[in-house]
Amino acid sequence: MKMHFDQAAIDELRTGPREVFKVEGTPGLHVIIGKRLISYYRVRKIDGKVKWEPIGIAAPNNDPNRIPLQEARSICHGAPPKSQVKKRGRGSSAYTVASYYSEVYLAVHKKGFPRSWQNFDGGVRRHLLGTKPDGSKRESEAVFELRPGVKFADLKLDSIHHDMIVQLHNWIGEERGFPVAANAMIRRLRQMFSHAQRREAYRGVNPVNCLPNGAEEKIPLFHEPERDRFVDDEEMPKLLSAIAAEIDEDWRDFFHLLLFTGQRKKTLMAMRWNQIRGDRWVVENNYRRYQTRTKNQENLSVRLLPEAVGLLKARKDSLVAAGFGRCPWVFPAKDGRGARRKDGCFIAARVKGGKSHIMDARRAHDRICQRVAKALNRERLDLTLHDYRRTLASWLVAQGAPDPVIADVLGHKNLSSVKRYARLRKGGNTTMEYAKSALNAMLASQDQWQLPADGSAGKD
């Protein structure tokens, strides 16, 4: 039975025959009345099985181990029980948003994600801290203030509540006009407060997800338009020439395969030789054994085009000649410490031992985009690595390929995932062709319909 409880209602409960109540506003929290005690339980699924986990005693009131309803709600949302909290270094009241982010959270994030922390850190420093990545102050940038002189970043962690997060989200998205950055800020703050809970530096509920009373309350995010960028007819020959002009053969082969297969960059980076089976590329979703993980957590089977098969054969011969015949990876890891300079570009050396594969293609991709932009007389080329995947799909649609064929080439399990690619080509030449044919039909009707001299429309 689902019931609305507050602390006064809990205090009025009395022991008796067994009854189970679901607490409204806190998913998973239950109150069980027994003959001797009234207890809080958290119900959740673990590995597909429903488990009832005791949280604490709700009544009788004279029990020394009794916990209040608000603490039970917090525990149900993931906070540690107050009785089990041990102080680690600085207490929770000593941290502000800025100090915890800079001293604790960002240091851990840098260590775990060394290649992406700059992008992660930029939005927080811009909208909350008002500093540059080097720590210097931004003169022209405003930071979020709850009221004049009271900065959000200077508040203690324990004083942050849900309404403040909502104000911050609206300020970045509506007043400053950065809806994507506002949504990213919500995700970052949610992760930071969860991190503080795990380190026992913050004892309350996560203010991004919950109200002060523990009730779950999600913040509606701003709409983020889907990216539908792909390489068009004008850009394609320039892009192929730019890839062919790449000095580093590893990246040259990588970007060619990215176009030929239409697969995600991380999947292609982790390609192994034992996954190539004739004209098929079979990826087993087994990270422990093969260190590969697909997006949909299922095995992936991709049909390789003849150009891709020929490139892989030539690449295998090249790796064997270079002494990497035993390396399991198609693209072995590269180390900048062994870089050599060639034609004004540093070529990182391959790492022997086969322990890892390439991880970051941004520098090589920037070089290619610069060549394409220069050939097209543009300042820059707005092209990401995932746009290569949309490019193959959109060109397949333009060639009239049916959905099952596109799904087979891209490795999609569900045909509904292919439908979204059909709209990509609508903004190109196909739309103009249909528009021209419609206009010709309208102009052809001119002989059958003339505007009368008196201004009346049509004929009898």
Secondary structure, 3 states (H helix, E strand, C coil): CEECCCHHHHHCCCCCCCEEEEECCCCCEEEEECCCCEEEEEEEEECCEEEEEEEEEEECCCCCCECCHHHHHHHHCCCCCHHHCCCCCCCHHHCEHHHHHHHHHHHHHHHHCCCCHHHHHHHHHHHHHCECCCCCECCCCCCCEEECCEEHHHCEHHHCCHHHHHHHHHHHHHHCCCHHHHHHHHHHHHHHHHHHHHCCCCCCCCCCCECCCCCECCCCCCCCCCCCCCCCCCHHHHHHHHHHCCCCHHHHHHHHHHHHHCCCHHHHHCCEHHHEECCEEEECCCHHHHCCCCCCCCCEEEECCHHHHHHHHHHHHHHHHCCCCCCCECCECEEEEEEEEECCEEEEEECCCCCCECCCCHHHHHHHHHHHHHHCCCCCCCCCCCHHHHHHHHHHHHCCCCHHHHHHHHCCCCCHHHHHHHCHHHHCHHHHHHHHHHHHHHHHHHHCCCCCCCCCCCCC
